[in-house]
C-alpha cells in the first residue's frame, strides 16, 4: 500500500477533489491541513526540490495577501518568498501530494496519479 501525504485545505474544491481521488486508490493517506499546521522553511524547500519548480510557482499569486505584501517584486529573493509562505500559509498552492519520494500539485487533481 502506497503511503501518501496530502497538503490540504478542506475549504478548497480542488483539494477536496484530490483527496477524494486518493481515497479511491490503494493508499494510506496522511492529511496535513497546512492552515492549522503551517509548513516550516525546510518543508517548503523540500517541496520545491521534489516539484522542481520555482517558489513563485508554489505561490497563489492571485491572493490579496500576495499583492498586499508586494510579493510580485522581482527583486525579492527565494528566501524572502519562502519566508512569506511560512508567515502567510494561505499563499501556498494546494493541494500538494507527496508519494514515493515525489510530489505533485493537484491542479487538476489527476496530476497526482502520476506519482502513485
N, C-alpha and C positions, 0 to 999 in steps of 0.2 A: 504494500500500500504506500503510495506516494505521500510524503509529508509536504504540506503546503502552508504558507503563511500569506494571508491577505491583509494588506494595509488598507483599512476600510473606514468608510463614513456611511453609517446606516441611513443618513438623510439623502444620500446621492443615489439617483436611479441607476447609473452605470455601475456603481459599487455594489448595489443590491443585485443587479443582473449578473454581475461577475461572480458574486458569492453563490447565487443560485446555480450557475453553470458549474462551479466547482463541486457543489453538493451532488450534482448528477454524476460526477466522476468517482472513481475509486480512490478517494483522497482522505487523508487525515488532515483536517483544516484547523489552523490556529488563526483566530481573528484578532487583529490589533486595531483597536479604534484609536487612531492617531490623534484625534482631537481630545480624547480623555487621557491618553498616554503618549505625549509628543515624542517624536524621534529625537535622538541626540545627534550631534555633529557627525560622529563616526558612523552611525547608521545611515545617514544621508549620503555621506561619502561612499559607503559601500554600495548603496543603491545606484549611484552614478556610475560606478565601475561595472556593476552587473548589467545595467541597462545600456551602457556605452552611449550615454547622451550627455549634453551639457546641463549645467544646473538650471539654466533658463528653460530648457525643455522639460524640466521636472517641476516647473512652477506654473501656477494658474495665473497667467498674466492678465486675465480679464477681471480678477477680483479687485474690489475697491481698495483693499489694503496694498496691493501691488502699486497702484497709481499713487495712493496717499503717501507711501514710503519712498517714492521716487525710484523704484527698482528698475525702471526702464533705462536708467542712466547707464550708458555703455562703459563708463569709467569704473563702475563697481567691480570688485574682484570676485572670483568664485567664492572665496572665504566669506566675503560680505553677504553674498546672496544666500549661501548656506546658512549663515547666522540669521538672516531674515526668516528663513523657513523654520529654524529652531524656535525663534521668538514668536512667529505667527504661523502655527501649523496649518492653518486654513489655506496657505499658499501652496501646499504640497499637492501635486497632481494625484488623482486617485481614480480607481483603485490600483494598487501595485501588488502583484502576486510574485512570491518567491517560491521556487521549487527546483530541485536538482541542481543547486548552486547557480541558478539563473534567475532572471527577473523579467517581468513584462508588465506593461501598463495595460489595463483592461479597457481600452478605448479603441475599438469596440471590444466588448467582453470576450469575444472569440480569440483575441490576440493571445490570451493566456494559455490556450490549449497547446500552443507550440512548445511550451517549456515543461509540460507534464510528462 
